[in-house]
Amino acid sequence: MTTDDKFNALVLDEVDGKVVCAMKELTPDDLPDGDVTVRVAYSDLNYKDGMILGGLGRMVRKYPHIPGIDLSGTVEASSHADFAPGDEVLVTGHYFGERHWGGYTQKARVKGEWLIKLPQGLSLKRAMALGTAGHTAMLALMALEREGLEPDAGEVLVTGAGGGLGGVAVALLANLGYDVAASTGRAELHDRLTALGAKAIVARDELSAGPDRPLMPERWAGAIDTVGGQTLASIVSALKFHSAVGACGLTGGNELTVSVLPFLLRGVRLIGIDSSVVPAADRRLAWRRLAEELPMEKLDTLSTVIGLDAVIDAGTSILKGATAGRVVVDVNA
Ligand SMILES: NC(=O)c1ccc[n+]([C@@H]2O[C@H](COP(=O)([O-])OP(=O)(O)OC[C@H]3O[C@@H](n4cnc5c(N)ncnc54)[C@H](OP(=O)(O)O)[C@@H]3O)[C@@H](O)[C@H]2O)c1
């Protein structure tokens, strides 16, 4: 083995019941089995990464563990028929970085079936400016479209709009001609959300206490919700007849108390969005559509870049709702 074989990774371990994190030097022999070895260029930071870094949510089954639920990079070696050295690829979903070692590393070994070839028009960096958050925003939009949502339907609400998933959803919907209302708890982000294409800003507090009554005046033609809890209950109570909300997140709580009346009397739909297990065709379509339908200059305004050494602090920040937009991790910085 040469020194060139060595690479850096962020490794989580469990010590006396507590999860601790350290930067370690590893060799390819340390990597798990898999049919494709990837030279990692970028990873990113999602809310779920914050939870895993903080030892929350019991998503990691075994330590030591390399976290990071997404990666983009270049294939270095492959025994998988669909991938060859030099291919640019990305991984999201498949419990990557949770049950399997993830992307906070300069080298990863993965199953070829998890990989997506980088869609035309997307760079390795922008792929991670999107990551699971962006991919989920598109999956939520696709779910709402399947329920009949169209740009002229009326106002579409995005909650947690100051965050990663929310920010991508605002930019995406606005670019497709939707009338977007962005909900945020941060006044300092109003201008940025307007620049992303939001036509209206809704204060987080307006939604977070839950509805005053089971059926509020019809307002939303659709919604992408990253907050959950009573915010989601507020949305359900104010959806227009036969419209739908995609429930993506839980930053405001994972309990939902909601009347059945909006379902029975307005035929509204509550759709769960899961980005971990997605049919391969939908996964590829979502990535292709992101590359084609999201204005890349808007994505750039949403993203900041950090190195592996800053990931722990950023993980603490995201759990406090203190990061804005998307955080890209340059694993070679
Ligand atoms: N279902 C899936 O497959 C899937 C995939 C990706 C993400 N998610 C989930 O989606 C959510 C967002 O993920 P993300 O990576 O975009 O996180 P993020 O960047 O931290 O964004 C979350 C946003 O939620 C808002 N928020 C934070 N704390 C809140 C609170 N206590 N009450 C109300 N709003 C609060 C904040 O927006 P404002 O400051 O603008 O209010 C924050 O920026 C997370 O719950 C994550 O687990 C789910």
The ligand as an SDF file (V2000), in Angstrom:
LIG
                    3D

 48 52  0  0  0  0  0  0  0  0999 V2000
  -39.1420   12.5330    3.5370 N   0  0  0  0  0  0  0  0  0  0  0  0
  -37.9150   12.5160    3.0890 C   0  0  0  0  0  0  0  0  0  0  0  0
  -37.4850   11.6170    2.3700 O   0  0  0  0  0  0  0  0  0  0  0  0
  -37.0280   13.6790    3.4420 C   0  0  0  0  0  0  0  0  0  0  0  0
  -35.9270   14.0210    2.6340 C   0  0  0  0  0  0  0  0  0  0  0  0
  -35.1960   15.1710    2.9620 C   0  0  0  0  0  0  0  0  0  0  0  0
  -35.5340   15.9020    4.0820 C   0  0  0  0  0  0  0  0  0  0  0  0
  -36.5760   15.4960    4.8540 N   0  0  0  0  0  0  0  0  0  0  0  0
  -36.9940   16.2490    6.0290 C   0  0  0  0  0  0  0  0  0  0  0  0
  -37.3750   17.5600    5.6190 O   0  0  0  0  0  0  0  0  0  0  0  0
  -37.0610   18.4880    6.6500 C   0  0  0  0  0  0  0  0  0  0  0  0
  -36.1930   19.5910    6.0700 C   0  0  0  0  0  0  0  0  0  0  0  0
  -34.9220   19.0640    5.7130 O   0  0  0  0  0  0  0  0  0  0  0  0
  -33.7370   20.0360    5.2690 P   0  0  0  0  0  0  0  0  0  0  0  0
  -32.5570   19.1830    5.0280 O   0  0  0  0  0  0  0  0  0  0  0  0
  -34.2490   20.9630    4.2240 O   0  0  0  0  0  0  0  0  0  0  0  0
  -33.5280   20.8540    6.6510 O   0  0  0  0  0  0  0  0  0  0  0  0
  -33.1720   22.3920    6.8840 P   0  0  0  0  0  0  0  0  0  0  0  0
  -32.2890   22.8960    5.8120 O   0  0  0  0  0  0  0  0  0  0  0  0
  -32.7490   22.5190    8.2970 O   0  0  0  0  0  0  0  0  0  0  0  0
  -34.5890   23.1310    6.7370 O   0  0  0  0  0  0  0  0  0  0  0  0
  -35.5780   23.0100    7.6950 C   0  0  0  0  0  0  0  0  0  0  0  0
  -36.3010   24.3250    7.8940 C   0  0  0  0  0  0  0  0  0  0  0  0
  -37.4170   24.0910    8.7610 O   0  0  0  0  0  0  0  0  0  0  0  0
  -37.6880   25.2640    9.4930 C   0  0  0  0  0  0  0  0  0  0  0  0
  -37.6760   24.9500   10.9190 N   0  0  0  0  0  0  0  0  0  0  0  0
  -36.6250   24.5690   11.6850 C   0  0  0  0  0  0  0  0  0  0  0  0
  -37.0040   24.3560   12.9580 N   0  0  0  0  0  0  0  0  0  0  0  0
  -38.3400   24.5800   12.9820 C   0  0  0  0  0  0  0  0  0  0  0  0
  -39.3310   24.5210   14.0090 C   0  0  0  0  0  0  0  0  0  0  0  0
  -39.0290   24.1800   15.2630 N   0  0  0  0  0  0  0  0  0  0  0  0
  -40.6060   24.8120   13.6830 N   0  0  0  0  0  0  0  0  0  0  0  0
  -40.9310   25.1670   12.4210 C   0  0  0  0  0  0  0  0  0  0  0  0
  -40.0330   25.2480   11.4180 N   0  0  0  0  0  0  0  0  0  0  0  0
  -38.7590   24.9510   11.6990 C   0  0  0  0  0  0  0  0  0  0  0  0
  -36.5810   26.2590    9.1600 C   0  0  0  0  0  0  0  0  0  0  0  0
  -37.0610   27.0910    8.1060 O   0  0  0  0  0  0  0  0  0  0  0  0
  -37.4180   28.6410    8.3360 P   0  0  0  0  0  0  0  0  0  0  0  0
  -36.3260   29.1980    9.1830 O   0  0  0  0  0  0  0  0  0  0  0  0
  -37.4750   29.1980    6.9770 O   0  0  0  0  0  0  0  0  0  0  0  0
  -38.7520   28.6740    9.0500 O   0  0  0  0  0  0  0  0  0  0  0  0
  -35.4780   25.3820    8.6140 C   0  0  0  0  0  0  0  0  0  0  0  0
  -34.6270   26.0880    7.7760 O   0  0  0  0  0  0  0  0  0  0  0  0
  -36.4040   17.6730    7.7610 C   0  0  0  0  0  0  0  0  0  0  0  0
  -37.3730   17.3110    8.7170 O   0  0  0  0  0  0  0  0  0  0  0  0
  -35.8900   16.4370    7.0580 C   0  0  0  0  0  0  0  0  0  0  0  0
  -35.7650   15.3460    7.8990 O   0  0  0  0  0  0  0  0  0  0  0  0
  -37.3160   14.4000    4.5480 C   0  0  0  0  0  0  0  0  0  0  0  0
  1  2  1  0
  2  3  2  0
  2  4  1  0
  4  5  1  0
  4 48  2  0
  5  6  2  0
  6  7  1  0
  7  8  2  0
  8  9  1  0
  8 48  1  0
  9 10  1  0
  9 46  1  0
 10 11  1  0
 11 12  1  0
 11 44  1  0
 12 13  1  0
 13 14  1  0
 14 15  2  0
 14 16  1  0
 14 17  1  0
 17 18  1  0
 18 19  2  0
 18 20  1  0
 18 21  1  0
 21 22  1  0
 22 23  1  0
 23 24  1  0
 23 42  1  0
 24 25  1  0
 25 26  1  0
 25 36  1  0
 26 27  1  0
 26 35  1  0
 27 28  2  0
 28 29  1  0
 29 30  1  0
 29 35  2  0
 30 31  1  0
 30 32  2  0
 32 33  1  0
 33 34  2  0
 34 35  1  0
 36 37  1  0
 36 42  1  0
 37 38  1  0
 38 39  2  0
 38 40  1  0
 38 41  1  0
 42 43  1  0
 44 45  1  0
 44 46  1  0
 46 47  1  0
M  CHG  2   8   1  16  -1
M  END
$$$$
